[in-house]
């Protein structure tokens, strides 16, 4: 996995995950290992702003289960 990874209590959070999703994870406390945004899409945290011509690609934040499966935690369009 490229990019920055942060360890937060019992979850890992990949770099491009929006703060709102981290707050939701802390509130809901799902039985999972973390959150990830595949591909570092334009418009995600760290891939946004004037340096990227304010472009916004649609993307999903994935919740990663302990067995390695994923499900969409939130979508940005």
N, C-alpha and C positions, 0 to 999 in steps of 0.2 A: 504494500500500500504506500503510495507516495503522499507527500504533503505532511502536514503537522497532525499529530495524533495526541490527544490529551486524555489522561486517565482521571476520571471523576467518580469518586467513591467506588462503585462496583461496575461502572460502565466505561467504555471507551467512546470517544466522540471524534469523528474525523473532522478535518479542518473546515470544510465547506458547509457545515451544519449551522443553520440560523439559530440565533440566541433564543428565539421563541420556542423552538423545538427542544432545546436543552431544558428550558424552564418547564415545558410540558412533561418531559421525561422525568424530571425531579418530582413533579407533582403526582404523576400517575404511577411511577415506580413499577414499570412492567418487568416481568421475568424475562430479561433479555441481556445481551452482552454489550449492546451499544447502538449507535446511530452512524450512518454513513451517507454520503452523497457521491455516487459514482461519477467519475469523469471530470470533476471540477468545472461545472458548467458556468457560462457567463451569467452574471447576475447573482451568483451565490456569494456568501461572505468570502472576501479575499479575491474574488474575481469580478468585482463590481466597480462602478464609478467611472470617472472621465478617462482613466487609463485604458478602459475597455469600451470606450465610446458609449457608455451607459447602455450597452446591449444587455438583453435579458433573454436567456434561453429557458424553456420550460424544464423543470427537473423535479425529481422525487427524493425525499429523505426516506431512507430505508431503516427499519428497525431490524436488527440482527438477533435472531433467536440463538439460544445456547447450542442447538443442533446445526447451526450454520445457515439455516433457511432465513429468508428475508420476507418482509411484507412492507407495503407503503405505509409510512408513519404520517407523512404529510406531502402535499403536492404544491408546487409553485408554478403558476402559468402566467 
